[in-house]
Amino acid sequence: MEKLLKLLKNNARLSNAELAVMLGKSEADVAADIEKLEKDGIITGYTAIVDEAVYDPNSVTALIELKVTPQSQSGYDDIAKAIAAYEQVESVRLMSGAYDILVSVTGTNIREVSRFVAENLAAIDAVQSTATHFLLRSYKVNGISVTANEKDERGLMFP
């Protein structure tokens, strides 16, 4: 199963026939393995990795750190679910360290993302503080290089 998962993480568009050849299994066995992984909640979905800078050069992505007061009955779960419900939110993760929740948001510009943070995230009663970091460039996303065909056109500078 580990090799199958690795192949699917690299390219979820591989057909069962292609996977079967790569794994030395029958197509039916591969289909059954994938069905079991989905049923067990190990595979929760499939997605395309989009280079937002190419698709929409004006879009911005921000990683927002939230310091949160856990709730008495649900801890961080209800807060995280409420944040995840926003359309702009791409991911919500509980973290260890100086902050509690990491939120990834993509918007059409910095002002839009800043407004979302101020009006929606910071306005949640349990949120103590936020720190927003704007993504400047992605090199690798979910194990996939997203800059393979890019050339750096800047000239070298020497002091």
OpenMM code with the backbone's topology and positions (N, CA, C; nanometers):
from openmm import Vec3, app, unit

residues = "MET GLU LYS LEU LEU LYS LEU LEU LYS ASN ASN ALA ARG LEU SER ASN ALA GLU LEU ALA VAL MET LEU GLY LYS SER GLU ALA ASP VAL ALA ALA ASP ILE GLU LYS LEU GLU LYS ASP GLY ILE ILE THR GLY TYR THR ALA ILE VAL ASP GLU ALA VAL TYR ASP PRO ASN SER VAL THR ALA LEU ILE GLU LEU LYS VAL THR PRO GLN SER GLN SER GLY TYR ASP ASP ILE ALA LYS ALA ILE ALA ALA TYR GLU GLN VAL GLU SER VAL ARG LEU MET SER GLY ALA TYR ASP ILE LEU VAL SER VAL THR GLY THR ASN ILE ARG GLU VAL SER ARG PHE VAL ALA GLU ASN LEU ALA ALA ILE ASP ALA VAL GLN SER THR ALA THR HIS PHE LEU LEU ARG SER TYR LYS VAL ASN GLY ILE SER VAL THR ALA ASN GLU LYS ASP GLU ARG GLY LEU MET PHE PRO".split()
positions = [
    Vec3(0.0824, -0.1202, 0.0000),
    Vec3(0.0000, 0.0000, 0.0000),
    Vec3(0.0862, 0.1258, 0.0000),
    Vec3(0.2015, 0.1191, 0.0672),
    Vec3(0.2882, 0.2364, 0.0762),
    Vec3(0.3348, 0.2815, -0.0624),
    Vec3(0.3736, 0.1873, -0.1458),
    Vec3(0.4201, 0.2215, -0.2808),
    Vec3(0.3048, 0.2785, -0.3642),
    Vec3(0.1861, 0.2219, -0.3488),
    Vec3(0.0678, 0.2720, -0.4199),
    Vec3(0.0396, 0.4163, -0.3781),
    Vec3(0.0421, 0.4433, -0.2489),
    Vec3(0.0189, 0.5795, -0.2003),
    Vec3(0.1234, 0.6766, -0.2547),
    Vec3(0.2479, 0.6350, -0.2579),
    Vec3(0.3540, 0.7209, -0.3095),
    Vec3(0.3298, 0.7534, -0.4572),
    Vec3(0.2925, 0.6542, -0.5341),
    Vec3(0.2645, 0.6768, -0.6759),
    Vec3(0.1463, 0.7726, -0.6945),
    Vec3(0.0412, 0.7538, -0.6157),
    Vec3(-0.0764, 0.8405, -0.6269),
    Vec3(-0.0463, 0.9830, -0.5801),
    Vec3(0.0384, 0.9963, -0.4776),
    Vec3(0.0773, 1.1302, -0.4320),
    Vec3(0.1531, 1.2043, -0.5419),
    Vec3(0.2366, 1.1312, -0.6147),
    Vec3(0.3142, 1.1907, -0.7235),
    Vec3(0.2286, 1.2241, -0.8443),
    Vec3(0.1304, 1.1385, -0.8734),
    Vec3(0.0458, 1.1602, -0.9907),
    Vec3(-0.0846, 1.0828, -0.9738),
    Vec3(-0.1861, 1.1510, -0.9240),
    Vec3(-0.3159, 1.0864, -0.8991),
    Vec3(-0.3917, 1.0569, -1.0281),
    Vec3(-0.3385, 1.0994, -1.1416),
    Vec3(-0.4053, 1.0744, -1.2695),
    Vec3(-0.3624, 0.9427, -1.3329),
    Vec3(-0.2707, 0.8704, -1.2709),
    Vec3(-0.2314, 0.7400, -1.3244),
    Vec3(-0.3524, 0.6480, -1.3243),
    Vec3(-0.3694, 0.5766, -1.4322),
    Vec3(-0.4822, 0.4829, -1.4406),
    Vec3(-0.4517, 0.3584, -1.3576),
    Vec3(-0.5556, 0.2837, -1.3272),
    Vec3(-0.5365, 0.1579, -1.2549),
    Vec3(-0.4481, 0.0628, -1.3349),
    Vec3(-0.4599, 0.0673, -1.4676),
    Vec3(-0.3774, -0.0184, -1.5532),
    Vec3(-0.2300, 0.0207, -1.5398),
    Vec3(-0.2008, 0.1513, -1.5420),
    Vec3(-0.0629, 0.1979, -1.5265),
    Vec3(-0.0085, 0.1628, -1.3883),
    Vec3(-0.0903, 0.1834, -1.2861),
    Vec3(-0.0492, 0.1496, -1.1501),
    Vec3(-0.0230, 0.0000, -1.1356),
    Vec3(-0.1067, -0.0796, -1.1973),
    Vec3(-0.0909, -0.2252, -1.1906),
    Vec3(0.0437, -0.2683, -1.2472),
    Vec3(0.0838, -0.2116, -1.3612),
    Vec3(0.2130, -0.2437, -1.4218),
    Vec3(0.3262, -0.2018, -1.3289),
    Vec3(0.3159, -0.0825, -1.2731),
    Vec3(0.4210, -0.0304, -1.1848),
    Vec3(0.4341, -0.1112, -1.0566),
    Vec3(0.3231, -0.1656, -1.0110),
    Vec3(0.3225, -0.2377, -0.8841),
    Vec3(0.3324, -0.3892, -0.9012),
    Vec3(0.3240, -0.4371, -1.0243),
    Vec3(0.3262, -0.5812, -1.0491),
    Vec3(0.2026, -0.6515, -0.9957),
    Vec3(0.0885, -0.5829, -1.0062),
    Vec3(-0.0389, -0.6376, -0.9582),
    Vec3(-0.1393, -0.6365, -1.0725),
    Vec3(-0.2539, -0.6964, -1.0483),
    Vec3(-0.3617, -0.6896, -1.1470),
    Vec3(-0.4364, -0.5575, -1.1300),
    Vec3(-0.5053, -0.5158, -1.2361),
    Vec3(-0.5866, -0.3935, -1.2293),
    Vec3(-0.6927, -0.4053, -1.1217),
    Vec3(-0.7525, -0.5224, -1.1104),
    Vec3(-0.8575, -0.5446, -1.0105),
    Vec3(-0.8019, -0.5293, -0.8695),
    Vec3(-0.6814, -0.5802, -0.8463),
    Vec3(-0.6189, -0.5674, -0.7143),
    Vec3(-0.5902, -0.4203, -0.6812),
    Vec3(-0.5417, -0.3463, -0.7804),
    Vec3(-0.5135, -0.2043, -0.7599),
    Vec3(-0.6432, -0.1302, -0.7299),
    Vec3(-0.7475, -0.1579, -0.8056),
    Vec3(-0.8770, -0.0924, -0.7833),
    Vec3(-0.9286, -0.1234, -0.6434),
    Vec3(-0.9132, -0.2476, -0.5997),
    Vec3(-0.9577, -0.2867, -0.4658),
    Vec3(-0.8748, -0.2166, -0.3580),
    Vec3(-0.7445, -0.2066, -0.3804),
    Vec3(-0.6572, -0.1382, -0.2844),
    Vec3(-0.6957, 0.0090, -0.2712),
    Vec3(-0.7199, 0.0754, -0.3840),
    Vec3(-0.7580, 0.2166, -0.3823),
    Vec3(-0.8928, 0.2331, -0.3130),
    Vec3(-0.9855, 0.1449, -0.3431),
    Vec3(-1.1176, 0.1518, -0.2791),
    Vec3(-1.1052, 0.1365, -0.1278),
    Vec3(-1.0193, 0.0459, -0.0826),
    Vec3(-0.9989, 0.0263, 0.0613),
    Vec3(-0.9347, 0.1497, 0.1242),
    Vec3(-0.8356, 0.2081, 0.0572),
    Vec3(-0.7708, 0.3291, 0.1088),
    Vec3(-0.8715, 0.4437, 0.1208),
    Vec3(-0.9615, 0.4550, 0.0252),
    Vec3(-1.0649, 0.5588, 0.0302),
    Vec3(-1.1658, 0.5287, 0.1414),
    Vec3(-1.2085, 0.4039, 0.1501),
    Vec3(-1.3073, 0.3637, 0.2513),
    Vec3(-1.2527, 0.3827, 0.3934),
    Vec3(-1.1229, 0.3548, 0.4115),
    Vec3(-1.0596, 0.3676, 0.5431),
    Vec3(-1.0241, 0.5121, 0.5778),
    Vec3(-1.0482, 0.6045, 0.4846),
    Vec3(-1.0199, 0.7450, 0.5103),
    Vec3(-0.8734, 0.7821, 0.4967),
    Vec3(-0.7938, 0.6937, 0.4392),
    Vec3(-0.6522, 0.7241, 0.4177),
    Vec3(-0.6381, 0.8175, 0.2979),
    Vec3(-0.7093, 0.7870, 0.1896),
    Vec3(-0.7200, 0.8796, 0.0767),
    Vec3(-0.8511, 0.9540, 0.0964),
    Vec3(-0.8414, 1.0843, 0.1141),
    Vec3(-0.9614, 1.1642, 0.1418),
    Vec3(-1.0057, 1.2480, 0.0226),
    Vec3(-0.9264, 1.2516, -0.0834),
    Vec3(-0.9649, 1.3276, -0.2021),
    Vec3(-0.8503, 1.3350, -0.3007),
    Vec3(-0.8792, 1.3917, -0.4164),
    Vec3(-0.7814, 1.4096, -0.5221),
    Vec3(-0.7877, 1.5551, -0.5667),
    Vec3(-0.6730, 1.6123, -0.5991),
    Vec3(-0.6711, 1.7522, -0.6378),
    Vec3(-0.5591, 1.7789, -0.7375),
    Vec3(-0.5724, 1.8879, -0.8102),
    Vec3(-0.4662, 1.9335, -0.8989),
    Vec3(-0.3813, 2.0353, -0.8237),
    Vec3(-0.2526, 2.0345, -0.8492),
    Vec3(-0.1645, 2.1359, -0.7929),
    Vec3(-0.1550, 2.2463, -0.8980),
    Vec3(-0.2082, 2.3625, -0.8645),
    Vec3(-0.2147, 2.4742, -0.9579),
    Vec3(-0.1085, 2.5766, -0.9205),
    Vec3(-0.0298, 2.6165, -1.0153),
    Vec3(0.0669, 2.7233, -0.9918),
    Vec3(-0.0094, 2.8545, -1.0032),
    Vec3(-0.0499, 2.9072, -0.8884),
    Vec3(-0.1325, 3.0281, -0.8839),
    Vec3(-0.0629, 3.1461, -0.9514),
    Vec3(0.0688, 3.1532, -0.9429),
    Vec3(0.1430, 3.2642, -1.0029),
    Vec3(0.1306, 3.2634, -1.1547),
    Vec3(0.1160, 3.1466, -1.2129),
    Vec3(0.0979, 3.1363, -1.3574),
    Vec3(-0.0495, 3.1548, -1.3924),
    Vec3(-0.1369, 3.0896, -1.3167),
    Vec3(-0.2807, 3.0972, -1.3426),
    Vec3(-0.3344, 3.2392, -1.3249),
    Vec3(-0.2995, 3.3020, -1.2135),
    Vec3(-0.3422, 3.4392, -1.1857),
    Vec3(-0.2272, 3.5127, -1.1177),
    Vec3(-0.1444, 3.5820, -1.1962),
    Vec3(-0.0264, 3.6486, -1.1403),
    Vec3(-0.0588, 3.7520, -1.0326),
    Vec3(-0.1828, 3.7977, -1.0249),
    Vec3(-0.2200, 3.8975, -0.9252),
    Vec3(-0.2658, 3.8366, -0.7931),
    Vec3(-0.2906, 3.7063, -0.7916),
    Vec3(-0.3391, 3.6440, -0.6682),
    Vec3(-0.2275, 3.6368, -0.5644),
    Vec3(-0.2686, 3.6301, -0.4375),
    Vec3(-0.1735, 3.6168, -0.3283),
    Vec3(-0.2190, 3.5045, -0.2355),
    Vec3(-0.1210, 3.4386, -0.1785),
    Vec3(-0.1492, 3.3345, -0.0800),
    Vec3(-0.0844, 3.3769, 0.0510),
    Vec3(-0.1562, 3.3570, 0.1585),
    Vec3(-0.1047, 3.3936, 0.2906),
    Vec3(-0.1153, 3.2738, 0.3845),
    Vec3(-0.0169, 3.2618, 0.4703),
    Vec3(-0.0205, 3.1674, 0.5810),
    Vec3(-0.0446, 3.2508, 0.7055),
    Vec3(-0.1508, 3.2185, 0.7761),
    Vec3(-0.1911, 3.2987, 0.8916),
    Vec3(-0.1803, 3.2142, 1.0174),
    Vec3(-0.0989, 3.2618, 1.1110),
    Vec3(-0.0841, 3.1954, 1.2402),
    Vec3(-0.1894, 3.2525, 1.3342),
    Vec3(-0.2595, 3.1638, 1.4029),
    Vec3(-0.3597, 3.2071, 1.5006),
    Vec3(-0.3242, 3.1534, 1.6383),
    Vec3(-0.3213, 3.2408, 1.7357),
    Vec3(-0.3119, 3.2002, 1.8761),
    Vec3(-0.4556, 3.1961, 1.9250),
    Vec3(-0.4992, 3.0818, 1.9766),
    Vec3(-0.6402, 3.0588, 2.0052),
    Vec3(-0.6591, 3.0073, 2.1475),
    Vec3(-0.7693, 3.0479, 2.2097),
    Vec3(-0.8085, 2.9921, 2.3383),
    Vec3(-0.8938, 2.8682, 2.3112),
    Vec3(-0.8483, 2.7498, 2.3532),
    Vec3(-0.9280, 2.6294, 2.3291),
    Vec3(-1.0622, 2.6372, 2.4026),
    Vec3(-1.1642, 2.5772, 2.3446),
    Vec3(-1.2979, 2.5778, 2.4032),
    Vec3(-1.3108, 2.4629, 2.5036),
    Vec3(-1.3946, 2.4805, 2.6040),
    Vec3(-1.4028, 2.3839, 2.7145),
    Vec3(-1.4475, 2.2452, 2.6699),
    Vec3(-1.5400, 2.2342, 2.5781),
    Vec3(-1.5914, 2.1027, 2.5386),
    Vec3(-1.5233, 2.0452, 2.4140),
    Vec3(-1.4788, 2.1316, 2.3242),
    Vec3(-1.4294, 2.0825, 2.1949),
    Vec3(-1.2828, 2.1139, 2.1682),
    Vec3(-1.2154, 2.1801, 2.2606),
    Vec3(-1.0752, 2.2158, 2.2371),
    Vec3(-1.0643, 2.3100, 2.1184),
    Vec3(-0.9889, 2.2697, 2.0192),
    Vec3(-0.9679, 2.3509, 1.8989),
    Vec3(-1.0615, 2.3117, 1.7847),
    Vec3(-1.1299, 2.1987, 1.7969),
    Vec3(-1.2054, 2.1422, 1.6850),
    Vec3(-1.3136, 2.2341, 1.6299),
    Vec3(-1.3982, 2.2896, 1.7141),
    Vec3(-1.5068, 2.3753, 1.6648),
    Vec3(-1.4531, 2.5023, 1.6004),
    Vec3(-1.3480, 2.5577, 1.6563),
    Vec3(-1.2868, 2.6778, 1.5994),
    Vec3(-1.2305, 2.6447, 1.4609),
    Vec3(-1.1577, 2.5345, 1.4520),
    Vec3(-1.0984, 2.4940, 1.3244),
    Vec3(-1.2067, 2.4669, 1.2193),
    Vec3(-1.3152, 2.4037, 1.2584),
    Vec3(-1.4249, 2.3760, 1.1639),
    Vec3(-1.4898, 2.5051, 1.1162),
    Vec3(-1.5064, 2.6006, 1.2056),
    Vec3(-1.5651, 2.7297, 1.1671),
    Vec3(-1.4743, 2.8027, 1.0683),
    Vec3(-1.3453, 2.7982, 1.0913),
    Vec3(-1.2501, 2.8630, 1.0007),
    Vec3(-1.2485, 2.7918, 0.8660),
    Vec3(-1.2503, 2.6593, 0.8683),
    Vec3(-1.2467, 2.5813, 0.7444),
    Vec3(-1.3687, 2.6056, 0.6567),
    Vec3(-1.4782, 2.6504, 0.7150),
    Vec3(-1.6010, 2.6730, 0.6390),
    Vec3(-1.5921, 2.7938, 0.5453),
    Vec3(-1.4974, 2.8832, 0.5678),
    Vec3(-1.4830, 2.9994, 0.4797),
    Vec3(-1.4310, 2.9557, 0.3429),
    Vec3(-1.4902, 3.0078, 0.2392),
    Vec3(-1.4533, 2.9733, 0.1013),
    Vec3(-1.3069, 3.0061, 0.0699),
    Vec3(-1.2550, 3.1144, 0.1250),
    Vec3(-1.1182, 3.1588, 0.0969),
    Vec3(-1.0118, 3.0661, 0.1572),
    Vec3(-1.0514, 2.9887, 0.2571),
    Vec3(-0.9562, 2.9064, 0.3315),
    Vec3(-0.9253, 2.7781, 0.2549),
    Vec3(-0.7962, 2.7562, 0.2325),
    Vec3(-0.7518, 2.6360, 0.1621),
    Vec3(-0.7139, 2.5234, 0.2570),
    Vec3(-0.6577, 2.5595, 0.3727),
    Vec3(-0.6227, 2.4566, 0.4699),
    Vec3(-0.6234, 2.5154, 0.6105),
    Vec3(-0.6503, 2.4277, 0.7070),
    Vec3(-0.6491, 2.4641, 0.8489),
    Vec3(-0.5777, 2.3497, 0.9203),
    Vec3(-0.4743, 2.3840, 0.9957),
    Vec3(-0.3965, 2.2808, 1.0642),
    Vec3(-0.3701, 2.3213, 1.2090),
    Vec3(-0.3846, 2.2266, 1.3003),
    Vec3(-0.3482, 2.2461, 1.4401),
    Vec3(-0.1979, 2.2242, 1.4507),
    Vec3(-0.1293, 2.3160, 1.5172),
    Vec3(0.0162, 2.3134, 1.5221),
    Vec3(0.0664, 2.3100, 1.6660),
    Vec3(0.1882, 2.2651, 1.6823),
    Vec3(0.2563, 2.2814, 1.8105),
    Vec3(0.3444, 2.4052, 1.7990),
    Vec3(0.3841, 2.4605, 1.9105),
    Vec3(0.4745, 2.5743, 1.9060),
    Vec3(0.4106, 2.7026, 1.9546),
    Vec3(0.4549, 2.8143, 1.8997),
    Vec3(0.4159, 2.9473, 1.9472),
    Vec3(0.2726, 2.9845, 1.9118),
    Vec3(0.2160, 2.9232, 1.8109),
    Vec3(0.0776, 2.9500, 1.7735),
    Vec3(0.0034, 2.8181, 1.7656),
    Vec3(-0.1277, 2.8230, 1.7536),
    Vec3(-0.2077, 2.7014, 1.7616),
    Vec3(-0.2579, 2.6506, 1.6269),
    Vec3(-0.3062, 2.7429, 1.5446),
    Vec3(-0.3691, 2.7041, 1.4188),
    Vec3(-0.3003, 2.7776, 1.3044),
    Vec3(-0.2724, 2.7041, 1.1970),
    Vec3(-0.2153, 2.7626, 1.0757),
    Vec3(-0.3211, 2.7553, 0.9662),
    Vec3(-0.3518, 2.8706, 0.9069),
    Vec3(-0.4548, 2.8806, 0.8045),
    Vec3(-0.3895, 2.9274, 0.6752),
    Vec3(-0.4231, 2.8624, 0.5653),
    Vec3(-0.3758, 2.9049, 0.4335),
    Vec3(-0.4940, 2.9644, 0.3582),
    Vec3(-0.4730, 3.0849, 0.3039),
    Vec3(-0.5789, 3.1582, 0.2343),
    Vec3(-0.5230, 3.2115, 0.1036),
    Vec3(-0.6021, 3.2052, -0.0037),
    Vec3(-0.5649, 3.2681, -0.1301),
    Vec3(-0.6704, 3.3711, -0.1653),
    Vec3(-0.6232, 3.4881, -0.2089),
    Vec3(-0.7141, 3.5951, -0.2475),
    Vec3(-0.6655, 3.6660, -0.3726),
    Vec3(-0.7436, 3.7609, -0.4181),
    Vec3(-0.7089, 3.8315, -0.5418),
    Vec3(-0.6014, 3.9372, -0.5205),
    Vec3(-0.5851, 3.9829, -0.3955),
    Vec3(-0.4795, 4.0806, -0.3663),
    Vec3(-0.4547, 4.0859, -0.2153),
    Vec3(-0.3496, 4.1566, -0.1761),
    Vec3(-0.3121, 4.1643, -0.0342),
    Vec3(-0.4226, 4.2295, 0.0485),
    Vec3(-0.4824, 4.3319, -0.0049),
    Vec3(-0.5876, 4.4037, 0.0685),
    Vec3(-0.7052, 4.3099, 0.0990),
    Vec3(-0.7437, 4.2281, 0.0014),
    Vec3(-0.8552, 4.1355, 0.0224),
    Vec3(-0.8232, 4.0342, 0.1334),
    Vec3(-0.7034, 3.9795, 0.1305),
    Vec3(-0.6636, 3.8826, 0.2338),
    Vec3(-0.6551, 3.9514, 0.3695),
    Vec3(-0.5990, 4.0696, 0.3738),
    Vec3(-0.5891, 4.1441, 0.4997),
    Vec3(-0.7274, 4.1721, 0.5573),
    Vec3(-0.8203, 4.2093, 0.4722),
    Vec3(-0.9582, 4.2353, 0.5159),
    Vec3(-1.0217, 4.1065, 0.5695),
    Vec3(-0.9972, 3.9949, 0.5021),
    Vec3(-1.0507, 3.8663, 0.5480),
    Vec3(-0.9989, 3.8336, 0.6881),
    Vec3(-0.8697, 3.8543, 0.7091),
    Vec3(-0.8104, 3.8262, 0.8408),
    Vec3(-0.8727, 3.9168, 0.9464),
    Vec3(-0.8807, 4.0452, 0.9179),
    Vec3(-0.9319, 4.1417, 1.0162),
    Vec3(-1.0804, 4.1222, 1.0452),
    Vec3(-1.1594, 4.1006, 0.9409),
    Vec3(-1.3044, 4.0942, 0.9589),
    Vec3(-1.3563, 3.9560, 0.9970),
    Vec3(-1.2836, 3.8514, 0.9604),
    Vec3(-1.3339, 3.7170, 0.9859),
    Vec3(-1.2536, 3.6406, 1.0910),
    Vec3(-1.1241, 3.6270, 1.0699),
    Vec3(-1.0441, 3.5454, 1.1618),
    Vec3(-1.0204, 3.6154, 1.2954),
    Vec3(-0.9737, 3.7392, 1.2910),
    Vec3(-0.9457, 3.8120, 1.4156),
    Vec3(-1.0727, 3.8401, 1.4944),
    Vec3(-1.1873, 3.8382, 1.4271),
    Vec3(-1.3150, 3.8665, 1.4938),
    Vec3(-1.3705, 3.7469, 1.5715),
    Vec3(-1.3124, 3.6293, 1.5552),
    Vec3(-1.3570, 3.5114, 1.6298),
    Vec3(-1.3169, 3.5297, 1.7761),
    Vec3(-1.4139, 3.5133, 1.8663),
    Vec3(-1.3896, 3.5383, 2.0089),
    Vec3(-1.2689, 3.4633, 2.0638),
    Vec3(-1.2484, 3.3396, 2.0210),
    Vec3(-1.1404, 3.2575, 2.0762),
    Vec3(-1.0031, 3.2953, 2.0223),
    Vec3(-0.9973, 3.3759, 1.9171),
    Vec3(-0.8686, 3.4129, 1.8579),
    Vec3(-0.8056, 3.5253, 1.9394),
    Vec3(-0.6871, 3.4972, 1.9938),
    Vec3(-0.6138, 3.5947, 2.0751),
    Vec3(-0.5274, 3.6863, 1.9886),
    Vec3(-0.4639, 3.6278, 1.8853),
    Vec3(-0.3775, 3.7073, 1.7983),
    Vec3(-0.3598, 3.6370, 1.6642),
    Vec3(-0.3182, 3.7162, 1.5656),
    Vec3(-0.2908, 3.6627, 1.4325),
    Vec3(-0.1566, 3.7159, 1.3845),
    Vec3(-0.0924, 3.6399, 1.2980),
    Vec3(0.0282, 3.6855, 1.2286),
    Vec3(0.0162, 3.6355, 1.0852),
    Vec3(0.0181, 3.7269, 0.9906),
    Vec3(-0.0022, 3.6923, 0.8505),
    Vec3(0.1294, 3.7001, 0.7749),
    Vec3(0.1592, 3.5941, 0.7009),
    Vec3(0.2804, 3.5861, 0.6196),
    Vec3(0.2375, 3.5644, 0.4746),
    Vec3(0.2788, 3.6532, 0.3854),
    Vec3(0.2422, 3.6401, 0.2447),
    Vec3(0.3468, 3.5574, 0.1708),
    Vec3(0.2995, 3.4615, 0.0939),
    Vec3(0.3850, 3.3726, 0.0166),
    Vec3(0.4472, 3.4512, -0.0974),
    Vec3(0.5782, 3.4444, -0.1105),
    Vec3(0.6475, 3.5147, -0.2182),
    Vec3(0.6683, 3.4256, -0.3404),
    Vec3(0.6992, 3.2989, -0.3161),
    Vec3(0.7239, 3.2070, -0.4270),
    Vec3(0.7177, 3.0639, -0.3755),
    Vec3(0.6647, 2.9738, -0.4565),
    Vec3(0.6630, 2.8315, -0.4227),
    Vec3(0.7644, 2.7585, -0.5092),
    Vec3(0.8362, 2.6676, -0.4483),
    Vec3(0.9328, 2.5866, -0.5206),
    Vec3(0.8855, 2.4413, -0.5311),
    Vec3(0.8155, 2.3974, -0.4270),
    Vec3(0.7683, 2.2597, -0.4219),
    Vec3(0.6387, 2.2574, -0.3423),
    Vec3(0.5360, 2.1913, -0.3952),
    Vec3(0.4063, 2.1836, -0.3284),
    Vec3(0.3626, 2.0381, -0.3264),
    Vec3(0.3319, 1.9874, -0.2070),
    Vec3(0.2889, 1.8475, -0.1913),
    Vec3(0.3848, 1.7498, -0.2590),
    Vec3(0.5140, 1.7767, -0.2490),
    Vec3(0.6142, 1.6872, -0.3046),
    Vec3(0.6407, 1.7067, -0.4531),
    Vec3(0.5716, 1.8014, -0.5159),
    Vec3(0.5856, 1.8239, -0.6599),
    Vec3(0.6568, 1.9572, -0.6831),
    Vec3(0.7647, 1.9556, -0.7624),
    Vec3(0.8347, 2.0790, -0.7972),
    Vec3(0.7454, 2.1623, -0.8879),
    Vec3(0.7296, 2.2906, -0.8549),
    Vec3(0.6439, 2.3779, -0.9364),
    Vec3(0.7259, 2.4831, -1.0101),
    Vec3(0.8576, 2.4712, -1.0081),
    Vec3(0.9420, 2.5689, -1.0768),
    Vec3(1.0381, 2.5000, -1.1732),
    Vec3(1.0089, 2.3790, -1.2141),
    Vec3(1.1010, 2.3011, -1.2963),
    Vec3(1.1354, 2.3699, -1.4281),
    Vec3(1.0391, 2.4377, -1.4907),
    Vec3(1.0630, 2.4982, -1.6216),
    Vec3(1.0957, 2.6464, -1.6141),
    Vec3(1.1070, 2.6990, -1.4955),
    Vec3(1.1329, 2.8412, -1.4772),
    Vec3(1.2810, 2.8707, -1.4843),
    Vec3(1.3132, 2.9811, -1.5504),
    Vec3(1.4518, 3.0258, -1.5546),
    Vec3(1.4601, 3.1587, -1.4812),
    Vec3(1.5651, 3.1759, -1.4057),
    Vec3(1.5866, 3.3011, -1.3347),
    Vec3(1.6527, 3.3983, -1.4312),
    Vec3(1.5815, 3.5040, -1.4687),
    Vec3(1.6299, 3.6009, -1.5665),
    Vec3(1.7080, 3.7147, -1.5025),
    Vec3(1.7199, 3.7128, -1.3689),
    Vec3(1.7950, 3.8197, -1.3037),
    Vec3(1.9433, 3.8032, -1.3293),
    Vec3(2.0135, 3.9113, -1.3435),
    Vec3(2.1569, 3.9060, -1.3614),
    Vec3(2.2277, 3.8922, -1.2281),
    Vec3(2.3463, 3.8367, -1.2297),
    Vec3(2.4238, 3.8266, -1.1061),
    Vec3(2.4836, 3.9622, -1.0736),
    Vec3(2.4865, 3.9925, -0.9457),
    Vec3(2.5436, 4.1194, -0.9015),
    Vec3(2.6612, 4.0901, -0.8102),
    Vec3(2.7674, 4.1650, -0.8301),
    Vec3(2.8854, 4.1500, -0.7457),
    Vec3(2.9141, 4.2833, -0.6790),
    Vec3(2.9571, 4.2819, -0.5516),
    Vec3(2.9853, 4.4082, -0.4821),
    Vec3(3.1013, 4.4832, -0.5418),
] * unit.nanometer
topology = app.Topology()
chain = topology.addChain("A")
for resn in residues:
    res = topology.addResidue(resn, chain)
    for name in ("N", "CA", "C"):
        topology.addAtom(name, app.Element.getBySymbol(name[0]), res)
